[in-house]
Amino acid sequence: MSKAAIAEKEKLVNAFAEELKSAKAILVINYLGLTVEEVTNMRKELRDNDVKMKVIKNTYLRRAAAKAGIEGLDDTFVGPTAVIYTDNADDITEPARIVSKYEDDFDVIEIKGGMLEGKLTSKDEIKELASIPGREGLLSMLVSVLQAPIRDFAYAVKAVAESKDEESAE
């Protein structure tokens, strides 16, 4: 192999290692069996949610993970592998939700494992994480909980006012 080819591969590994270092959520999946259209749709949905997907040789993945200081994912870098990751700290659940949805829709996708905020995560933990609403959903739930006492007070005041109106009408 030429020195230029080796240098190019090293450049690729280093660039991917830098991306992995800043990633808050990393998922490793097997996507073999999806049609080109299905992969394209999944990539588009991931991209629309600030999530990236890369398909790189497993040997390069191992090297990039080692350079990024990520340990424990080597056993997931076997067979057809895609790495899905995001550096968006606001919503680390989004990659899990999207991939989990596609895994439910297409039997060929398999979540192998991942890492969330530097902690090794199993497939079951990723599926559990996918069931948690996103940031927007959680915020709307919080607003609803905060509004409930005020809304209940308003209903009580309205009921008292209506009862006073009925008493004065009699």
N, C-alpha and C positions, 0 to 999 in steps of 0.2 A: 504494500500500500504506500502511496506517495506521501511525502511530508505535507503537501498541501491538503490532501484528503484528511489526514490525521488532524491537522490544525483546524480544518473546517468542522470536523466532528467534535473536537474539543471546545470550539467556540459555541456550538449548538448545546453541548452539555452545560457549559458555564452559564449561558443565557437562561436555560431552563432552571438551573439551580438557583439563580437569582429570583426567578419568578416564584419558585417553591418557598424560598426563604420568607417572602412577604405574604404568602398565602395563609389565610385564616382558616380555611376549610379545604381539605383535599379528599377527593373520593376516587377510588380506583375501581373501574368497571370492566366487564367483558361485554363488548357490544357486537360480537361476531354474529351474523345472521340478520342484522337489520338491513333493509334496502337503502340505497343511496338517498332516496327521498326521505325516509324515516330518520336517517342520521342527519340530513340537512335540516329537517324540521327541529330535531332536538338541539342541534348546534345553534339554530336561530333563536330558539326559546332561551337557551343558556345565555347567549350573547345579549339578548334583550334584558336579561336580569343581571348583567355585569358578572357573568360567570364564564370561564374559559374552558375549552376542551382541547386536549392535545393527544395525539397518537404518536408515540415515539417508541423505538425499539427498547425492549426490556433492559438490555445491557446499558443503554444510555440513561434510562430511568434510574437504575441502581446507582450509577455514577453521579447523576444529578442529585439524587436524594442524599447520598453520602456527602457531597460537597455542601449541600444545604443544611446538613446536620440533622437530617430526618432519619430516625431509626425505627425499625419494626415493620416497614412496608415491603421489604424485599420479598417476602413470601407471596405477596399479591402481584408482583411483577412476573407472572407466569402466564403463558398463552397470550391470546389477543387482549391487549390492554389499552384502555384510554384513561387518561388522568383528567379529572374535572376539578377545577379549583377556583377560588375567589379570594381576593384580598380585601373585599368589602367587609369591614368589621361590623357594620350596622346590621347585616342579616346573613349570618353564616348558615342559616337553615335552608336558604333558597336552593343551593345545589342539591341537597338531600331531597327536598320536595320534588324538584323537577325530575331527577333521576329515578326516584321512587315511583313517580307517576308513570314514567316510561317503562320501568320494570314491571309494573302492574299491567300495562297495556300490551307489552311485547314480552313473551316468555323467554326470548333469547338473551335479554339483558340480565346481567348478574352483577350485583354489587359485591365486590371482593373485600372491601375494607376501606379504611380512610384514616384521616387525622383531622381533629377539630381543635383549633387553637393550641397546637403542639401536643395534644393528647391522642394516643392511638385509639381508634374507634372500630368496633366490630360492625358487621352488617346489621345485626339486630338493633344496635344503638343508633345507627344511621336511619333505619326504618322508623324507630321511635321518634327521632328528631324530626323526621319528615312530617309526622302527625301534628307537630306544634305549629300553630299559625305563624305567619310571617310578622315582621315588624309592624306593618300597617294593621294587620288583624289584631295583634296584641294591643296596639295603641287604641284602636276603636273599642276593644273590650274594656280597657282601663277607663276611657271616657264614659262609657255606658255605666260602669260601676260608680264612678264619681258623680254622675248625673242622677242616679237613682234616688238618693235621699232628697235632693231638691225637687225632683219630679213627684215623689210621694208627698212631700210637704205641699206642693202646689195642688195636687189632687185633694188633699185634706182641706185646704183653704177653700177650694172650689165647692166641695161638698158642704162645708159649713155655710158658705154664702148662699148656696142653693136652698139649704134647709131654712135659713133665715128668710129668704124670699118666699118660700112656701108658707111659713108661719105668718108673715105679714100679709099674704094674699088671703088667708083664711079669716 
